[in-house]
């Protein structure tokens, strides 16, 4: 059979952002997948030369709206580490709570889009209805639904009252019940199993060799999670990475679904242990030297490199996002599958091209 090169993207009904692959296809089977980037560029890393270290928090929050809180967390903790700033314990817990709320709304958004990718519209709306509750919590506690802007150097700029904490716990209970309602549909429905099981398989060895991160890596059986590095308040909370063994699209869906319950548990733990005290300290001076800081975004490890000269502007800010790390693994997953399965497998890594290209 002759081989055909088919362009997939940058525009496609399944893709929320412009990702492009050149697919070499023979008899409807993908033989090779070559990624192409460069459709989005906003110069966010370059802005560190003209925005001072405090104003850059708002810039990194806009690397990606869906994980904006965690981008800001990584930036702030990286700068604070360089400057030797000790953040108040209460602020660490508040950062953790909002981070896990962000992880939940990201996973719920993805689960809805994933259902939509194989035509399950009612499931799509169900997950997005649940996600609205998370956004309501963000709006009430932080003033915004998506980009919450609570992080500052030295802590956070908003607190949670006792009434807020009780309300959050009540909302989480309702969210937990709603997630349980859809569990059988998600894991026992014939259509979902047919479109995801055995599709885009990535073994543990391949995942490690290709540098996969986040749910993509954990769905291949590797128990690796940057929250174990114990930033924010994670050192005082009990959890184990959620993993699956099959390494296919179904396993990646499974990991993200159960991570929702893990996030609920982490928020409950944090609310039960949160200490009294200030939520920020005043930061004086400017950073100098180099530093690297990593945190766990919903999609996996995000890597920040800082280079500072002691002035209010950074010399260099380099961000490696989880989607960039997962693209080599995605190219491997696409090889050998049917052309009709390409959209579902691509979406299974939860690609964020806005993050990747900045």
C-alpha positions in Angstrom: 0.0 0.0 0.0 1.2 3.5 -0.8 2.0 5.8 2.1 0.2 9.1 2.5 1.1 12.1 4.6 -1.9 13.7 6.2 -1.8 17.0 8.1 -3.6 16.8 11.5 -4.3 20.3 12.9 -3.6 23.1 13.7 -7.4 23.4 13.3 -9.5 20.4 14.2 -12.9 20.1 15.9 -11.3 18.1 18.8 -8.4 20.4 19.4 -8.9 23.4 21.8 -5.6 24.8 20.7 -3.4 24.8 17.5 -1.3 21.5 17.7 -0.1 20.2 14.3 1.0 16.7 13.4 2.2 15.4 10.0 0.9 11.8 10.0 2.4 9.2 7.7 -0.5 6.8 7.0 -0.5 3.4 5.3 -3.8 1.5 5.0 -5.4 3.7 7.7 -2.6 2.9 10.2 -0.3 5.7 11.4 3.3 4.8 10.6 4.9 8.0 11.8 3.8 11.2 13.6 5.9 14.4 13.4 4.8 17.3 15.6 4.9 20.9 14.5 4.9 24.0 16.7 5.0 27.7 16.2 1.4 28.8 15.8 1.3 30.7 19.2 3.9 33.2 20.4 3.3 36.0 23.0 6.8 36.7 24.3 5.9 36.0 27.9 9.4 34.9 29.0 10.9 38.0 27.4 8.7 40.2 29.6 10.8 39.5 32.6 13.3 42.1 31.3 10.8 44.9 31.6 8.4 43.7 34.3 9.7 43.7 37.9 9.7 40.5 39.9 6.4 41.4 41.6 4.5 42.3 38.3 5.8 39.1 36.7 3.4 37.1 38.8 0.5 38.4 36.8 2.5 37.6 33.6 3.2 33.9 34.5 -0.4 33.4 35.5 -1.3 34.1 31.9 1.0 31.4 30.5 -2.0 29.2 30.9 -5.4 30.3 32.4 -6.4 26.7 33.4 -3.3 26.2 35.6 -2.6 29.9 36.3 -2.6 29.5 40.1 0.1 26.8 40.0 2.3 28.7 37.5 2.2 31.6 40.0 3.0 29.2 42.9 6.0 27.8 41.1 7.3 31.3 40.3 6.8 32.7 43.8 8.3 29.7 45.6 11.3 29.8 43.2 12.0 33.5 43.8 11.4 33.1 47.6 13.9 30.2 47.7 16.5 32.4 46.0 15.9 35.2 48.5 15.7 33.1 51.6 12.1 34.2 52.3 10.2 32.0 54.8 6.5 32.1 54.0 4.0 31.9 56.9 2.6 28.4 57.6 -1.0 29.5 57.0 0.0 30.9 53.6 1.5 27.6 52.6 -1.8 25.8 53.4 -3.9 28.4 51.5 -1.6 28.0 48.5 -2.1 24.3 48.6 -5.9 24.6 48.9 -6.2 26.9 45.9 -3.8 24.7 43.9 -5.9 21.6 44.4 -9.0 23.5 43.5 -7.2 24.5 40.2 -6.2 20.9 39.6 -9.8 19.8 40.0 -11.3 22.3 37.6 -8.6 21.5 35.1 -9.3 17.7 35.3 -13.1 18.3 35.1 -12.6 20.5 32.0 -10.5 17.8 30.4 -12.9 14.9 31.3 -15.7 16.9 29.6 -13.6 17.6 26.5 -12.4 14.0 26.4 -16.1 12.8 26.4 -16.8 15.3 23.7 -14.0 13.9 21.5 -15.8 10.6 21.0 -19.3 12.2 20.9 -20.6 11.6 24.4 -22.2 15.0 24.8 -24.3 14.3 27.9 -21.2 13.2 29.8 -19.4 16.3 28.6 -22.1 18.6 30.1 -22.2 16.5 33.3 -18.5 17.1 34.0 -18.8 20.8 33.2 -21.7 21.2 35.5 -19.6 19.8 38.3 -16.7 22.1 37.3 -19.0 25.1 37.7 -19.0 24.4 41.5 -15.2 24.6 41.6 -15.3 27.9 39.7 -18.0 29.2 42.2 -15.6 28.4 45.0 -12.8 30.2 43.3 -15.0 33.2 42.7 -16.3 33.4 46.3 -12.9 32.9 47.9 -10.5 34.6 45.5 -12.7 37.0 43.5 -12.1 35.3 40.1 -13.3 32.1 38.5 -10.2 31.1 36.5 -7.2 33.4 37.1 -7.5 33.7 40.8 -4.4 35.9 41.4 -3.9 35.1 45.1 -0.1 34.5 45.1 2.3 37.3 46.0 6.0 37.1 47.0 5.9 36.3 50.7 2.6 34.5 50.8 -1.0 35.2 49.6 -3.2 38.2 49.5 -6.5 36.6 50.5 -7.6 34.5 53.5 -10.3 32.0 54.1 -12.8 32.7 56.9 -14.2 29.9 59.1 -17.5 30.3 57.2 -15.7 30.0 53.9 -14.0 26.8 55.1 -17.3 25.2 56.2 -18.9 26.2 52.9 -16.0 24.7 50.9 -16.3 21.4 52.7 -20.0 21.3 52.0 -19.5 22.0 48.3 -16.7 19.3 48.1 -19.1 16.7 49.6 -21.7 17.5 46.9 -19.0 17.4 44.2 -17.8 14.0 45.5 -21.4 12.7 45.3 -21.8 14.0 41.7 -18.6 12.3 40.7 -19.7 9.0 42.2 -22.9 9.2 40.1 -21.0 9.2 36.9 -18.4 6.5 37.8 -20.2 3.5 36.3 -20.9 5.4 33.1 -17.2 6.4 32.8 -15.7 3.0 33.4 -18.4 0.6 32.1 -19.9 2.2 29.1 -19.2 0.2 25.9 -18.5 3.2 23.7 -16.0 4.7 26.1 -14.2 1.4 26.5 -14.2 0.8 22.7 -12.7 4.2 22.0 -10.0 4.3 24.7 -8.9 0.8 25.8 -5.8 -0.4 24.1 -5.5 3.0 22.2 -2.3 4.9 22.4 -0.4 2.5 24.7 2.7 3.8 26.4 4.8 1.4 28.6 6.5 2.4 31.8 9.9 2.0 30.1 8.9 4.2 27.1 7.3 6.8 29.4 10.5 7.2 31.4 12.8 7.1 28.4 10.7 9.7 26.5 10.4 12.0 29.6 6.7 11.8 30.1 5.2 13.6 33.1 2.0 13.9 35.1 -1.0 11.7 34.5 0.6 10.4 31.3 3.5 9.0 33.2 1.4 7.7 36.1 -1.0 6.0 33.8 1.9 3.9 32.7 2.5 2.7 36.2 5.2 5.1 37.4 4.4 6.6 40.8 6.0 10.0 40.3 4.4 13.2 41.4 6.2 16.5 42.0 4.0 17.2 45.0 6.2 14.7 46.8 9.0 17.3 46.6 7.1 18.9 49.5 6.6 22.5 48.4 3.8 24.6 49.8 2.1 22.5 52.6 2.3 19.1 50.9 5.0 17.9 53.3 2.3 17.9 56.1 -0.4 16.1 54.1 -0.7 12.4 53.4 -1.2 11.1 49.9 0.2 8.6 47.4 0.4 9.2 43.6 -2.6 7.8 41.7 -1.4 5.3 39.1 -2.7 2.9 36.5 -0.8 0.1 34.8 -2.3 -0.2 31.2 -0.7 3.0 29.8 -3.6 3.5 27.3 -6.1 6.3 26.9 -8.5 4.6 29.3 -5.8 4.5 32.0 -5.0 8.2 31.5 -8.7 9.0 32.0 -8.8 6.8 35.0 -5.8 8.5 36.7 -7.4 12.0 36.2 -10.8 10.8 37.5 -9.3 9.4 40.7 -7.0 12.4 41.2 -10.2 14.4 41.7 -11.0 12.4 44.8 -7.3 12.8 45.9 -7.6 16.6 45.5 -10.8 16.6 47.6 -9.0 14.6 50.3 -6.0 16.9 50.2 -8.2 20.0 50.6 -10.0 18.4 53.5 -6.7 17.6 55.2 -5.4 21.1 54.6 -8.6 22.7 56.0 -8.4 20.5 59.1 -4.8 21.3 59.8 -4.5 25.0 58.7 -2.8 27.0 61.4 -3.7 30.5 62.6 -1.4 33.4 61.8 -0.4 35.9 59.1 -0.9 35.1 55.4 2.1 37.0 54.1 5.5 38.6 55.1 7.0 41.7 53.6 9.7 40.9 51.0 12.6 43.3 50.8 15.3 43.4 48.2 15.7 41.5 45.0 17.0 38.0 44.1 20.5 37.2 42.8 21.9 34.1 41.2 20.3 31.1 39.6 17.6 28.7 40.7 15.3 25.9 39.4 11.9 25.1 40.9 9.4 22.4 40.0 5.8 21.8 40.9 3.0 19.5 39.8 0.5 21.1 37.5 -2.7 19.2 36.4 -0.8 18.1 33.3 2.4 17.2 35.1 5.7 18.7 36.1 6.3 22.4 35.3 10.0 23.5 35.4 11.0 27.1 36.1 14.6 28.3 35.6 15.5 31.8 37.1 18.6 33.9 36.5 18.7 37.1 38.5 21.3 39.9 38.9 20.1 41.6 42.1 17.9 44.2 40.4 14.1 44.3 40.2 14.3 42.6 36.7 15.2 39.0 36.0 17.9 38.3 33.5 16.2 35.1 32.4 13.0 33.2 33.0 12.8 29.8 31.3 9.6 27.7 31.6 9.3 24.1 30.5 5.7 23.0 30.6 4.3 19.5 30.9 2.8 19.4 27.4 6.2 20.0 25.9 7.6 17.1 27.9 4.7 14.8 26.8 4.9 15.5 23.1 7.7 12.9 22.4 5.6 10.3 24.3 2.5 11.4 22.2 4.4 10.9 19.0 5.2 7.3 20.2 1.5 6.7 21.2 0.2 7.7 17.7 2.5 5.3 15.9 0.6 2.1 15.0 -2.9 3.2 15.8 -5.8 3.7 13.4 -6.3 7.2 11.9 -9.8 7.4 13.4 -8.3 7.1 16.9 -5.8 10.0 16.5 -8.0 12.7 17.9 -8.9 10.8 21.1 -5.2 9.7 21.7 -4.0 13.3 21.2 -6.6 14.6 23.7 -5.7 11.9 26.2 -2.5 13.8 27.1 -4.5 17.0 27.8 -2.4 19.1 25.4 -2.0 22.8 26.2 -0.2 24.6 23.3 -0.6 28.0 24.9 1.5 26.7 27.8 4.0 25.1 25.5 4.7 28.0 23.2 4.0 31.1 25.4 
